[in-house]
């Protein structure tokens, strides 16, 4: 998507006023908002990856529950940076 914004200088217009008019047109066009919105847009994971991740979490949870029933407490280690 390409949007061209063009501003021509009037005869008695200062450079600062020209820049101000240009920036106003850019803001009104919404180009900056669209770019910022797409900045962190991530692709959706494939169904296979989602399913594999869910299965992995379920098996890990069942293993923790099994160890807890046996009385073998799961030792949680501190992560770096946490207090």
PDB file of N, CA, C and O in Angstrom:
ATOM      1  N   UNK A   1       0.845  -1.172   0.000  1.00  0.00           N
ATOM      2  CA  UNK A   1       0.000   0.000   0.000  1.00  0.00           C
ATOM      3  C   UNK A   1       0.893   1.239   0.000  1.00  0.00           C
ATOM      4  O   UNK A   1       1.713   1.434   0.897  1.00  0.00           O
ATOM      5  N   UNK A   2       0.719   2.054  -1.006  1.00  0.00           N
ATOM      6  CA  UNK A   2       1.521   3.263  -1.129  1.00  0.00           C
ATOM      7  C   UNK A   2       0.582   4.461  -1.138  1.00  0.00           C
ATOM      8  O   UNK A   2      -0.355   4.519  -1.935  1.00  0.00           O
ATOM      9  N   UNK A   3       0.833   5.400  -0.263  1.00  0.00           N
ATOM     10  CA  UNK A   3       0.057   6.626  -0.213  1.00  0.00           C
ATOM     11  C   UNK A   3       1.016   7.779  -0.433  1.00  0.00           C
ATOM     12  O   UNK A   3       1.998   7.939   0.293  1.00  0.00           O
ATOM     13  N   UNK A   4       0.723   8.567  -1.428  1.00  0.00           N
ATOM     14  CA  UNK A   4       1.584   9.695  -1.750  1.00  0.00           C
ATOM     15  C   UNK A   4       0.943  10.962  -1.192  1.00  0.00           C
ATOM     16  O   UNK A   4      -0.214  11.270  -1.480  1.00  0.00           O
ATOM     17  N   UNK A   5       1.703  11.676  -0.405  1.00  0.00           N
ATOM     18  CA  UNK A   5       1.237  12.947   0.145  1.00  0.00           C
ATOM     19  C   UNK A   5       2.125  14.033  -0.429  1.00  0.00           C
ATOM     20  O   UNK A   5       3.347  14.003  -0.283  1.00  0.00           O
ATOM     21  N   UNK A   6       1.493  14.985  -1.079  1.00  0.00           N
ATOM     22  CA  UNK A   6       2.248  16.043  -1.742  1.00  0.00           C
ATOM     23  C   UNK A   6       1.776  17.392  -1.237  1.00  0.00           C
ATOM     24  O   UNK A   6       0.575  17.651  -1.154  1.00  0.00           O
ATOM     25  N   UNK A   7       2.733  18.254  -0.899  1.00  0.00           N
ATOM     26  CA  UNK A   7       2.427  19.605  -0.437  1.00  0.00           C
ATOM     27  C   UNK A   7       3.295  20.566  -1.226  1.00  0.00           C
ATOM     28  O   UNK A   7       4.514  20.403  -1.289  1.00  0.00           O
ATOM     29  N   UNK A   8       2.668  21.569  -1.831  1.00  0.00           N
ATOM     30  CA  UNK A   8       3.421  22.570  -2.595  1.00  0.00           C
ATOM     31  C   UNK A   8       3.482  23.867  -1.803  1.00  0.00           C
ATOM     32  O   UNK A   8       2.528  24.267  -1.135  1.00  0.00           O
ATOM     33  N   UNK A   9       4.630  24.500  -1.902  1.00  0.00           N
ATOM     34  CA  UNK A   9       4.851  25.728  -1.148  1.00  0.00           C
ATOM     35  C   UNK A   9       4.146  26.903  -1.831  1.00  0.00           C
ATOM     36  O   UNK A   9       4.257  27.114  -3.038  1.00  0.00           O
ATOM     37  N   UNK A  10       3.416  27.656  -1.004  1.00  0.00           N
ATOM     38  CA  UNK A  10       2.772  28.865  -1.515  1.00  0.00           C
ATOM     39  C   UNK A  10       3.809  29.978  -1.646  1.00  0.00           C
ATOM     40  O   UNK A  10       4.917  29.855  -1.125  1.00  0.00           O
ATOM     41  N   UNK A  11       3.468  31.034  -2.318  1.00  0.00           N
ATOM     42  CA  UNK A  11       4.443  32.089  -2.609  1.00  0.00           C
ATOM     43  C   UNK A  11       4.971  32.774  -1.347  1.00  0.00           C
ATOM     44  O   UNK A  11       6.175  33.007  -1.234  1.00  0.00           O
ATOM     45  N   UNK A  12       4.111  33.094  -0.419  1.00  0.00           N
ATOM     46  CA  UNK A  12       4.558  33.831   0.769  1.00  0.00           C
ATOM     47  C   UNK A  12       4.570  32.944   2.016  1.00  0.00           C
ATOM     48  O   UNK A  12       4.374  33.437   3.126  1.00  0.00           O
ATOM     49  N   UNK A  13       4.796  31.647   1.841  1.00  0.00           N
ATOM     50  CA  UNK A  13       4.755  30.715   2.964  1.00  0.00           C
ATOM     51  C   UNK A  13       6.176  30.396   3.452  1.00  0.00           C
ATOM     52  O   UNK A  13       7.092  30.216   2.650  1.00  0.00           O
ATOM     53  N   UNK A  14       6.339  30.332   4.763  1.00  0.00           N
ATOM     54  CA  UNK A  14       7.662  30.010   5.317  1.00  0.00           C
ATOM     55  C   UNK A  14       7.873  28.492   5.300  1.00  0.00           C
ATOM     56  O   UNK A  14       6.930  27.713   5.164  1.00  0.00           O
ATOM     57  N   UNK A  15       9.140  28.105   5.443  1.00  0.00           N
ATOM     58  CA  UNK A  15       9.466  26.676   5.438  1.00  0.00           C
ATOM     59  C   UNK A  15       8.858  25.943   6.632  1.00  0.00           C
ATOM     60  O   UNK A  15       8.403  24.807   6.500  1.00  0.00           O
ATOM     61  N   UNK A  16       8.849  26.588   7.784  1.00  0.00           N
ATOM     62  CA  UNK A  16       8.283  25.933   8.972  1.00  0.00           C
ATOM     63  C   UNK A  16       6.783  25.695   8.808  1.00  0.00           C
ATOM     64  O   UNK A  16       6.259  24.665   9.232  1.00  0.00           O
ATOM     65  N   UNK A  17       6.098  26.662   8.187  1.00  0.00           N
ATOM     66  CA  UNK A  17       4.671  26.498   7.952  1.00  0.00           C
ATOM     67  C   UNK A  17       4.416  25.373   6.947  1.00  0.00           C
ATOM     68  O   UNK A  17       3.433  24.644   7.074  1.00  0.00           O
ATOM     69  N   UNK A  18       5.283  25.230   5.965  1.00  0.00           N
ATOM     70  CA  UNK A  18       5.160  24.155   4.979  1.00  0.00           C
ATOM     71  C   UNK A  18       5.336  22.790   5.652  1.00  0.00           C
ATOM     72  O   UNK A  18       4.584  21.854   5.382  1.00  0.00           O
ATOM     73  N   UNK A  19       6.329  22.691   6.525  1.00  0.00           N
ATOM     74  CA  UNK A  19       6.552  21.435   7.251  1.00  0.00           C
ATOM     75  C   UNK A  19       5.360  21.124   8.152  1.00  0.00           C
ATOM     76  O   UNK A  19       4.952  19.969   8.271  1.00  0.00           O
ATOM     77  N   UNK A  20       4.805  22.148   8.782  1.00  0.00           N
ATOM     78  CA  UNK A  20       3.645  21.967   9.647  1.00  0.00           C
ATOM     79  C   UNK A  20       2.443  21.447   8.857  1.00  0.00           C
ATOM     80  O   UNK A  20       1.731  20.553   9.315  1.00  0.00           O
ATOM     81  N   UNK A  21       2.225  22.012   7.669  1.00  0.00           N
ATOM     82  CA  UNK A  21       1.123  21.551   6.815  1.00  0.00           C
ATOM     83  C   UNK A  21       1.323  20.116   6.369  1.00  0.00           C
ATOM     84  O   UNK A  21       0.375  19.332   6.333  1.00  0.00           O
ATOM     85  N   UNK A  22       2.569  19.768   6.025  1.00  0.00           N
ATOM     86  CA  UNK A  22       2.878  18.404   5.589  1.00  0.00           C
ATOM     87  C   UNK A  22       2.639  17.401   6.714  1.00  0.00           C
ATOM     88  O   UNK A  22       2.016  16.360   6.507  1.00  0.00           O
ATOM     89  N   UNK A  23       3.142  17.727   7.910  1.00  0.00           N
ATOM     90  CA  UNK A  23       2.973  16.789   9.027  1.00  0.00           C
ATOM     91  C   UNK A  23       1.499  16.626   9.387  1.00  0.00           C
ATOM     92  O   UNK A  23       1.082  15.537   9.784  1.00  0.00           O
ATOM     93  N   UNK A  24       0.711  17.676   9.257  1.00  0.00           N
ATOM     94  CA  UNK A  24      -0.719  17.582   9.526  1.00  0.00           C
ATOM     95  C   UNK A  24      -1.397  16.652   8.522  1.00  0.00           C
ATOM     96  O   UNK A  24      -2.254  15.850   8.895  1.00  0.00           O
ATOM     97  N   UNK A  25      -1.012  16.760   7.248  1.00  0.00           N
ATOM     98  CA  UNK A  25      -1.595  15.881   6.227  1.00  0.00           C
ATOM     99  C   UNK A  25      -1.222  14.422   6.470  1.00  0.00           C
ATOM    100  O   UNK A  25      -2.038  13.521   6.272  1.00  0.00           O
ATOM    101  N   UNK A  26       0.021  14.198   6.902  1.00  0.00           N
ATOM    102  CA  UNK A  26       0.457  12.833   7.195  1.00  0.00           C
ATOM    103  C   UNK A  26      -0.356  12.265   8.350  1.00  0.00           C
ATOM    104  O   UNK A  26      -0.778  11.110   8.300  1.00  0.00           O
ATOM    105  N   UNK A  27      -0.579  13.062   9.384  1.00  0.00           N
ATOM    106  CA  UNK A  27      -1.359  12.598  10.525  1.00  0.00           C
ATOM    107  C   UNK A  27      -2.811  12.320  10.122  1.00  0.00           C
ATOM    108  O   UNK A  27      -3.399  11.335  10.567  1.00  0.00           O
ATOM    109  N   UNK A  28      -3.377  13.168   9.298  1.00  0.00           N
ATOM    110  CA  UNK A  28      -4.763  12.983   8.870  1.00  0.00           C
ATOM    111  C   UNK A  28      -4.927  11.746   7.993  1.00  0.00           C
ATOM    112  O   UNK A  28      -5.982  11.111   8.006  1.00  0.00           O
ATOM    113  N   UNK A  29      -3.895  11.402   7.236  1.00  0.00           N
ATOM    114  CA  UNK A  29      -3.996  10.246   6.350  1.00  0.00           C
ATOM    115  C   UNK A  29      -3.999   8.926   7.125  1.00  0.00           C
ATOM    116  O   UNK A  29      -4.519   7.927   6.628  1.00  0.00           O
ATOM    117  N   UNK A  30      -3.428   8.905   8.332  1.00  0.00           N
ATOM    118  CA  UNK A  30      -3.423   7.701   9.164  1.00  0.00           C
ATOM    119  C   UNK A  30      -2.310   6.727   8.835  1.00  0.00           C
ATOM    120  O   UNK A  30      -2.356   5.574   9.264  1.00  0.00           O
ATOM    121  N   UNK A  31      -1.313   7.163   8.086  1.00  0.00           N
ATOM    122  CA  UNK A  31      -0.206   6.282   7.703  1.00  0.00           C
ATOM    123  C   UNK A  31       0.569   5.831   8.940  1.00  0.00           C
ATOM    124  O   UNK A  31       0.897   4.652   9.076  1.00  0.00           O
ATOM    125  N   UNK A  32       0.858   6.760   9.832  1.00  0.00           N
ATOM    126  CA  UNK A  32       1.677   6.437  11.003  1.00  0.00           C
ATOM    127  C   UNK A  32       0.966   5.424  11.891  1.00  0.00           C
ATOM    128  O   UNK A  32       1.604   4.507  12.408  1.00  0.00           O
ATOM    129  N   UNK A  33      -0.354   5.574  12.079  1.00  0.00           N
ATOM    130  CA  UNK A  33      -1.096   4.637  12.915  1.00  0.00           C
ATOM    131  C   UNK A  33      -1.076   3.240  12.311  1.00  0.00           C
ATOM    132  O   UNK A  33      -0.960   2.255  13.040  1.00  0.00           O
ATOM    133  N   UNK A  34      -1.187   3.141  10.986  1.00  0.00           N
ATOM    134  CA  UNK A  34      -1.169   1.833  10.330  1.00  0.00           C
ATOM    135  C   UNK A  34       0.188   1.161  10.494  1.00  0.00           C
ATOM    136  O   UNK A  34       0.265  -0.038  10.763  1.00  0.00           O
ATOM    137  N   UNK A  35       1.249   1.930  10.333  1.00  0.00           N
ATOM    138  CA  UNK A  35       2.600   1.369  10.456  1.00  0.00           C
ATOM    139  C   UNK A  35       2.857   0.913  11.886  1.00  0.00           C
ATOM    140  O   UNK A  35       3.405  -0.167  12.105  1.00  0.00           O
ATOM    141  N   UNK A  36       2.465   1.731  12.860  1.00  0.00           N
ATOM    142  CA  UNK A  36       2.663   1.347  14.255  1.00  0.00           C
ATOM    143  C   UNK A  36       1.826   0.122  14.611  1.00  0.00           C
ATOM    144  O   UNK A  36       2.250  -0.704  15.419  1.00  0.00           O
ATOM    145  N   UNK A  37       0.647   0.000  14.017  1.00  0.00           N
ATOM    146  CA  UNK A  37      -0.194  -1.157  14.280  1.00  0.00           C
ATOM    147  C   UNK A  37       0.399  -2.434  13.726  1.00  0.00           C
ATOM    148  O   UNK A  37       0.251  -3.493  14.337  1.00  0.00           O
ATOM    149  N   UNK A  38       1.069  -2.363  12.580  1.00  0.00           N
ATOM    150  CA  UNK A  38       1.654  -3.547  11.962  1.00  0.00           C
ATOM    151  C   UNK A  38       3.039  -3.865  12.505  1.00  0.00           C
ATOM    152  O   UNK A  38       3.610  -4.907  12.182  1.00  0.00           O
ATOM    153  N   UNK A  39       3.579  -2.979  13.324  1.00  0.00           N
ATOM    154  CA  UNK A  39       4.951  -3.110  13.794  1.00  0.00           C
ATOM    155  C   UNK A  39       5.199  -4.425  14.523  1.00  0.00           C
ATOM    156  O   UNK A  39       6.201  -5.094  14.269  1.00  0.00           O
ATOM    157  N   UNK A  40       4.304  -4.800  15.420  1.00  0.00           N
ATOM    158  CA  UNK A  40       4.495  -5.995  16.229  1.00  0.00           C
ATOM    159  C   UNK A  40       3.544  -7.116  15.820  1.00  0.00           C
ATOM    160  O   UNK A  40       3.309  -8.046  16.591  1.00  0.00           O
ATOM    161  N   UNK A  41       3.016  -7.031  14.644  1.00  0.00           N
ATOM    162  CA  UNK A  41       2.086  -8.054  14.174  1.00  0.00           C
ATOM    163  C   UNK A  41       2.846  -9.358  13.924  1.00  0.00           C
ATOM    164  O   UNK A  41       3.844  -9.376  13.205  1.00  0.00           O
ATOM    165  N   UNK A  42       2.369 -10.430  14.518  1.00  0.00           N
ATOM    166  CA  UNK A  42       3.014 -11.723  14.346  1.00  0.00           C
ATOM    167  C   UNK A  42       2.078 -12.648  13.580  1.00  0.00           C
ATOM    168  O   UNK A  42       0.855 -12.550  13.680  1.00  0.00           O
ATOM    169  N   UNK A  43       2.672 -13.527  12.830  1.00  0.00           N
ATOM    170  CA  UNK A  43       1.876 -14.509  12.106  1.00  0.00           C
ATOM    171  C   UNK A  43       1.269 -15.497  13.084  1.00  0.00           C
ATOM    172  O   UNK A  43       1.849 -15.791  14.130  1.00  0.00           O
ATOM    173  N   UNK A  44       0.105 -16.002  12.736  1.00  0.00           N
ATOM    174  CA  UNK A  44      -0.543 -17.005  13.572  1.00  0.00           C
ATOM    175  C   UNK A  44       0.206 -18.325  13.429  1.00  0.00           C
ATOM    176  O   UNK A  44       0.688 -18.665  12.348  1.00  0.00           O
ATOM    177  N   UNK A  45       0.299 -19.066  14.538  1.00  0.00           N
ATOM    178  CA  UNK A  45       0.966 -20.356  14.499  1.00  0.00           C
ATOM    179  C   UNK A  45       0.111 -21.345  13.713  1.00  0.00           C
ATOM    180  O   UNK A  45      -1.113 -21.223  13.654  1.00  0.00           O
ATOM    181  N   UNK A  46       0.775 -22.320  13.115  1.00  0.00           N
ATOM    182  CA  UNK A  46       0.033 -23.340  12.387  1.00  0.00           C
ATOM    183  C   UNK A  46      -0.729 -24.208  13.379  1.00  0.00           C
ATOM    184  O   UNK A  46      -0.374 -24.274  14.556  1.00  0.00           O
ATOM    185  N   UNK A  47      -1.769 -24.870  12.904  1.00  0.00           N
ATOM    186  CA  UNK A  47      -2.585 -25.709  13.775  1.00  0.00           C
ATOM    187  C   UNK A  47      -1.760 -26.840  14.369  1.00  0.00           C
ATOM    188  O   UNK A  47      -1.987 -27.250  15.508  1.00  0.00           O
ATOM    189  N   UNK A  48      -0.808 -27.340  13.603  1.00  0.00           N
ATOM    190  CA  UNK A  48       0.038 -28.427  14.083  1.00  0.00           C
ATOM    191  C   UNK A  48       0.904 -27.987  15.262  1.00  0.00           C
ATOM    192  O   UNK A  48       1.063 -28.731  16.230  1.00  0.00           O
ATOM    193  N   UNK A  49       1.461 -26.782  15.183  1.00  0.00           N
ATOM    194  CA  UNK A  49       2.299 -26.278  16.277  1.00  0.00           C
ATOM    195  C   UNK A  49       1.457 -25.999  17.527  1.00  0.00           C
ATOM    196  O   UNK A  49       1.894 -26.266  18.646  1.00  0.00           O
ATOM    197  N   UNK A  50       0.261 -25.469  17.333  1.00  0.00           N
ATOM    198  CA  UNK A  50      -0.619 -25.193  18.465  1.00  0.00           C
ATOM    199  C   UNK A  50      -0.969 -26.494  19.166  1.00  0.00           C
ATOM    200  O   UNK A  50      -0.930 -26.578  20.393  1.00  0.00           O
ATOM    201  N   UNK A  51      -1.311 -27.508  18.382  1.00  0.00           N
ATOM    202  CA  UNK A  51      -1.689 -28.805  18.930  1.00  0.00           C
ATOM    203  C   UNK A  51      -0.517 -29.447  19.674  1.00  0.00           C
ATOM    204  O   UNK A  51      -0.696 -29.995  20.762  1.00  0.00           O
ATOM    205  N   UNK A  52       0.688 -29.379  19.085  1.00  0.00           N
ATOM    206  CA  UNK A  52       1.864 -29.961  19.722  1.00  0.00           C
ATOM    207  C   UNK A  52       2.168 -29.264  21.046  1.00  0.00           C
ATOM    208  O   UNK A  52       2.523 -29.922  22.024  1.00  0.00           O
ATOM    209  N   UNK A  53       2.035 -27.963  21.083  1.00  0.00           N
ATOM    210  CA  UNK A  53       2.277 -27.215  22.312  1.00  0.00           C
ATOM    211  C   UNK A  53       1.274 -27.568  23.395  1.00  0.00           C
ATOM    212  O   UNK A  53       1.632 -27.702  24.565  1.00  0.00           O
ATOM    213  N   UNK A  54       0.022 -27.717  23.002  1.00  0.00           N
ATOM    214  CA  UNK A  54      -1.010 -28.068  23.967  1.00  0.00           C
ATOM    215  C   UNK A  54      -0.767 -29.463  24.540  1.00  0.00           C
ATOM    216  O   UNK A  54      -0.902 -29.673  25.745  1.00  0.00           O
ATOM    217  N   UNK A  55      -0.409 -30.417  23.677  1.00  0.00           N
ATOM    218  CA  UNK A  55      -0.114 -31.773  24.136  1.00  0.00           C
ATOM    219  C   UNK A  55       1.080 -31.782  25.091  1.00  0.00           C
ATOM    220  O   UNK A  55       1.083 -32.505  26.087  1.00  0.00           O
ATOM    221  N   UNK A  56       2.078 -30.984  24.781  1.00  0.00           N
ATOM    222  CA  UNK A  56       3.261 -30.903  25.633  1.00  0.00           C
ATOM    223  C   UNK A  56       2.898 -30.362  27.016  1.00  0.00           C
ATOM    224  O   UNK A  56       3.364 -30.884  28.029  1.00  0.00           O
ATOM    225  N   UNK A  57       2.069 -29.319  27.059  1.00  0.00           N
ATOM    226  CA  UNK A  57       1.642 -28.759  28.336  1.00  0.00           C
ATOM    227  C   UNK A  57       0.820 -29.762  29.133  1.00  0.00           C
ATOM    228  O   UNK A  57       0.991 -29.882  30.346  1.00  0.00           O
ATOM    229  N   UNK A  58      -0.079 -30.487  28.452  1.00  0.00           N
ATOM    230  CA  UNK A  58      -0.905 -31.474  29.137  1.00  0.00           C
ATOM    231  C   UNK A  58      -0.071 -32.600  29.733  1.00  0.00           C
ATOM    232  O   UNK A  58      -0.304 -33.002  30.873  1.00  0.00           O
ATOM    233  N   UNK A  59       0.901 -33.117  28.974  1.00  0.00           N
ATOM    234  CA  UNK A  59       1.742 -34.198  29.498  1.00  0.00           C
ATOM    235  C   UNK A  59       2.591 -33.707  30.663  1.00  0.00           C
ATOM    236  O   UNK A  59       2.788 -34.434  31.637  1.00  0.00           O
ATOM    237  N   UNK A  60       3.093 -32.488  30.573  1.00  0.00           N
ATOM    238  CA  UNK A  60       3.889 -31.932  31.664  1.00  0.00           C
ATOM    239  C   UNK A  60       3.037 -31.782  32.920  1.00  0.00           C
ATOM    240  O   UNK A  60       3.505 -32.080  34.019  1.00  0.00           O
ATOM    241  N   UNK A  61       1.793 -31.325  32.774  1.00  0.00           N
ATOM    242  CA  UNK A  61       0.899 -31.153  33.912  1.00  0.00           C
ATOM    243  C   UNK A  61       0.579 -32.502  34.551  1.00  0.00           C
ATOM    244  O   UNK A  61       0.568 -32.625  35.776  1.00  0.00           O
ATOM    245  N   UNK A  62       0.318 -33.513  33.723  1.00  0.00           N
ATOM    246  CA  UNK A  62       0.028 -34.844  34.259  1.00  0.00           C
ATOM    247  C   UNK A  62       1.225 -35.404  35.012  1.00  0.00           C
ATOM    248  O   UNK A  62       1.059 -36.054  36.044  1.00  0.00           O
ATOM    249  N   UNK A  63       2.423 -35.160  34.509  1.00  0.00           N
ATOM    250  CA  UNK A  63       3.630 -35.632  35.169  1.00  0.00           C
ATOM    251  C   UNK A  63       3.806 -34.956  36.530  1.00  0.00           C
ATOM    252  O   UNK A  63       4.186 -35.619  37.496  1.00  0.00           O
ATOM    253  N   UNK A  64       3.537 -33.655  36.626  1.00  0.00           N
ATOM    254  CA  UNK A  64       3.616 -32.947  37.895  1.00  0.00           C
ATOM    255  C   UNK A  64       2.599 -33.515  38.888  1.00  0.00           C
ATOM    256  O   UNK A  64       2.910 -33.720  40.062  1.00  0.00           O
ATOM    257  N   UNK A  65       1.376 -33.766  38.400  1.00  0.00           N
ATOM    258  CA  UNK A  65       0.339 -34.317  39.269  1.00  0.00           C
ATOM    259  C   UNK A  65       0.734 -35.709  39.761  1.00  0.00           C
ATOM    260  O   UNK A  65       0.516 -36.039  40.927  1.00  0.00           O
ATOM    261  N   UNK A  66       1.311 -36.521  38.884  1.00  0.00           N
ATOM    262  CA  UNK A  66       1.731 -37.865  39.261  1.00  0.00           C
ATOM    263  C   UNK A  66       2.825 -37.811  40.321  1.00  0.00           C
ATOM    264  O   UNK A  66       2.790 -38.568  41.291  1.00  0.00           O
ATOM    265  N   UNK A  67       3.792 -36.923  40.141  1.00  0.00           N
ATOM    266  CA  UNK A  67       4.860 -36.776  41.131  1.00  0.00           C
ATOM    267  C   UNK A  67       4.330 -36.263  42.467  1.00  0.00           C
ATOM    268  O   UNK A  67       4.810 -36.665  43.526  1.00  0.00           O
ATOM    269  N   UNK A  68       3.341 -35.376  42.416  1.00  0.00           N
ATOM    270  CA  UNK A  68       2.757 -34.843  43.645  1.00  0.00           C
ATOM    271  C   UNK A  68       2.036 -35.944  44.404  1.00  0.00           C
ATOM    272  O   UNK A  68       2.106 -35.984  45.632  1.00  0.00           O
ATOM    273  N   UNK A  69       1.334 -36.854  43.696  1.00  0.00           N
ATOM    274  CA  UNK A  69       0.632 -37.969  44.349  1.00  0.00           C
ATOM    275  C   UNK A  69       1.622 -38.934  44.992  1.00  0.00           C
ATOM    276  O   UNK A  69       1.332 -39.518  46.036  1.00  0.00           O
ATOM    277  N   UNK A  70       2.780 -39.101  44.377  1.00  0.00           N
ATOM    278  CA  UNK A  70       3.795 -39.995  44.932  1.00  0.00           C
ATOM    279  C   UNK A  70       4.547 -39.371  46.097  1.00  0.00           C
ATOM    280  O   UNK A  70       5.321 -40.045  46.776  1.00  0.00           O
ATOM    281  N   UNK A  71       4.317 -38.082  46.326  1.00  0.00           N
ATOM    282  CA  UNK A  71       4.991 -37.410  47.423  1.00  0.00           C
ATOM    283  C   UNK A  71       6.354 -36.873  47.054  1.00  0.00           C
ATOM    284  O   UNK A  71       7.105 -36.415  47.915  1.00  0.00           O
ATOM    285  N   UNK A  72       6.667 -36.929  45.804  1.00  0.00           N
ATOM    286  CA  UNK A  72       7.944 -36.379  45.342  1.00  0.00           C
ATOM    287  C   UNK A  72       7.680 -34.946  44.897  1.00  0.00           C
ATOM    288  O   UNK A  72       7.320 -34.690  43.748  1.00  0.00           O
ATOM    289  N   UNK A  73       7.864 -34.025  45.827  1.00  0.00           N
ATOM    290  CA  UNK A  73       7.556 -32.631  45.544  1.00  0.00           C
ATOM    291  C   UNK A  73       8.375 -32.097  44.394  1.00  0.00           C
ATOM    292  O   UNK A  73       9.563 -32.392  44.257  1.00  0.00           O
ATOM    293  N   UNK A  74       7.736 -31.331  43.595  1.00  0.00           N
ATOM    294  CA  UNK A  74       8.410 -30.718  42.461  1.00  0.00           C
ATOM    295  C   UNK A  74       9.150 -29.491  42.970  1.00  0.00           C
ATOM    296  O   UNK A  74       8.544 -28.594  43.556  1.00  0.00           O
ATOM    297  N   UNK A  75      10.428 -29.452  42.751  1.00  0.00           N
ATOM    298  CA  UNK A  75      11.242 -28.337  43.210  1.00  0.00           C
ATOM    299  C   UNK A  75      11.207 -27.258  42.141  1.00  0.00           C
ATOM    300  O   UNK A  75      11.579 -27.477  40.988  1.00  0.00           O
ATOM    301  N   UNK A  76      10.750 -26.091  42.559  1.00  0.00           N
ATOM    302  CA  UNK A  76      10.719 -24.972  41.614  1.00  0.00           C
ATOM    303  C   UNK A  76      11.988 -24.177  41.802  1.00  0.00           C
ATOM    304  O   UNK A  76      12.330 -23.797  42.921  1.00  0.00           O
ATOM    305  N   UNK A  77      12.669 -23.931  40.741  1.00  0.00           N
ATOM    306  CA  UNK A  77      13.898 -23.164  40.809  1.00  0.00           C
ATOM    307  C   UNK A  77      13.582 -21.704  40.558  1.00  0.00           C
ATOM    308  O   UNK A  77      12.661 -21.360  39.817  1.00  0.00           O
ATOM    309  N   UNK A  78      14.372 -20.858  41.194  1.00  0.00           N
ATOM    310  CA  UNK A  78      14.184 -19.416  40.970  1.00  0.00           C
ATOM    311  C   UNK A  78      14.748 -19.040  39.624  1.00  0.00           C
ATOM    312  O   UNK A  78      15.802 -19.521  39.208  1.00  0.00           O
ATOM    313  N   UNK A  79      14.047 -18.197  38.974  1.00  0.00           N
ATOM    314  CA  UNK A  79      14.542 -17.683  37.700  1.00  0.00           C
ATOM    315  C   UNK A  79      15.426 -16.484  37.968  1.00  0.00           C
ATOM    316  O   UNK A  79      15.281 -15.795  38.977  1.00  0.00           O
ATOM    317  N   UNK A  80      16.322 -16.253  37.067  1.00  0.00           N
ATOM    318  CA  UNK A  80      17.211 -15.111  37.218  1.00  0.00           C
ATOM    319  C   UNK A  80      16.407 -13.827  37.130  1.00  0.00           C
ATOM    320  O   UNK A  80      15.545 -13.678  36.263  1.00  0.00           O
ATOM    321  N   UNK A  81      16.692 -12.917  38.018  1.00  0.00           N
ATOM    322  CA  UNK A  81      16.027 -11.624  37.986  1.00  0.00           C
ATOM    323  C   UNK A  81      14.826 -11.553  38.891  1.00  0.00           C
ATOM    324  O   UNK A  81      14.378 -10.450  39.206  1.00  0.00           O
ATOM    325  N   UNK A  82      14.276 -12.678  39.330  1.00  0.00           N
ATOM    326  CA  UNK A  82      13.124 -12.627  40.230  1.00  0.00           C
ATOM    327  C   UNK A  82      13.605 -12.649  41.665  1.00  0.00           C
ATOM    328  O   UNK A  82      14.677 -13.172  41.970  1.00  0.00           O
ATOM    329  N   UNK A  83      12.802 -12.079  42.536  1.00  0.00           N
ATOM    330  CA  UNK A  83      13.204 -11.984  43.943  1.00  0.00           C
ATOM    331  C   UNK A  83      12.288 -12.817  44.793  1.00  0.00           C
ATOM    332  O   UNK A  83      12.456 -12.872  46.011  1.00  0.00           O
TER     333      UNK A  83
END
